[in-house]
Amino acid sequence: MGAFIYGVSLQWKLDIRSKTLLITCYIVPLLFFGIMGGIFTSVIPGAGDTLIQSMTVFGVTMGALIGLPPSLVEIYGSDNKKV
């Protein structure tokens, strides 16, 4: 468990130093969360009760998918069928 916590903290420090990852994986989902949350609550005032939970899940998922290394995307996103 200690190695996992060390790995997560090291990855966090490296992500904060990289401006590309900081913008792509952290700032873009947070901006999306803020903008779409403002739009949804202005259109449907009662949506505030469930909006935070659903937008948090979406923001975390969006940040995780955007932050995948291209090699993983190529491996799992392509058809591995042999003709």
C-alpha positions in Angstrom: 0.0 0.0 0.0 2.9 2.3 0.7 4.3 1.8 -2.8 0.9 2.7 -4.3 0.6 5.9 -2.2 4.2 6.8 -3.2 3.4 6.2 -6.9 0.2 8.3 -6.8 2.0 11.2 -5.0 4.9 11.0 -7.5 2.5 11.0 -10.4 0.7 14.0 -8.9 3.9 16.0 -8.6 4.9 15.2 -12.2 1.4 16.1 -13.5 1.5 19.5 -11.7 4.9 20.3 -13.3 3.7 19.5 -16.8 1.7 22.4 -18.1 0.1 20.3 -20.9 -1.1 17.6 -18.4 -2.2 20.2 -15.9 -4.4 22.0 -18.5 -5.7 18.9 -20.3 -6.4 16.7 -17.3 -7.3 19.1 -14.5 -8.3 22.6 -15.8 -10.4 21.5 -18.8 -12.7 19.2 -16.8 -13.0 21.8 -14.1 -14.0 24.5 -16.6 -16.4 22.1 -18.2 -17.9 21.3 -14.8 -18.3 25.0 -14.0 -19.8 26.1 -17.4 -22.2 23.1 -17.8 -23.2 23.3 -14.2 -24.1 27.0 -14.6 -26.1 26.2 -17.8 -28.0 23.3 -16.3 -28.9 25.1 -13.1 -30.1 28.1 -15.0 -32.3 26.0 -17.4 -33.6 23.5 -14.7 -33.4 25.0 -11.2 -34.2 21.7 -9.5 -31.2 20.0 -11.2 -28.8 21.2 -8.5 -29.6 18.2 -6.3 -28.2 15.6 -8.7 -26.0 17.8 -10.8 -22.9 17.8 -8.6 -22.7 14.0 -8.4 -23.2 13.4 -12.1 -20.9 16.2 -13.2 -18.2 15.0 -10.8 -18.3 11.5 -12.3 -18.2 12.9 -15.8 -15.4 15.3 -15.0 -13.2 12.6 -13.4 -13.9 10.2 -16.4 -13.2 13.0 -18.9 -9.9 13.8 -17.2 -8.9 10.2 -17.0 -9.7 9.5 -20.7 -8.0 12.6 -21.9 -4.9 11.8 -19.9 -4.4 8.3 -21.2 -1.1 7.8 -23.0 -1.4 7.5 -26.7 0.0 4.0 -26.7 -2.8 2.7 -24.5 -5.4 4.4 -26.7 -3.8 2.7 -29.7 -3.7 -0.7 -28.1 -7.2 -0.8 -26.7 -8.9 1.4 -29.3 -7.8 -0.4 -32.4 -9.2 -3.6 -33.9 -6.8 -6.4 -33.1 -8.4 -8.8 -35.5 -6.1 -10.7 -37.9 -7.3 -11.2 -41.4 
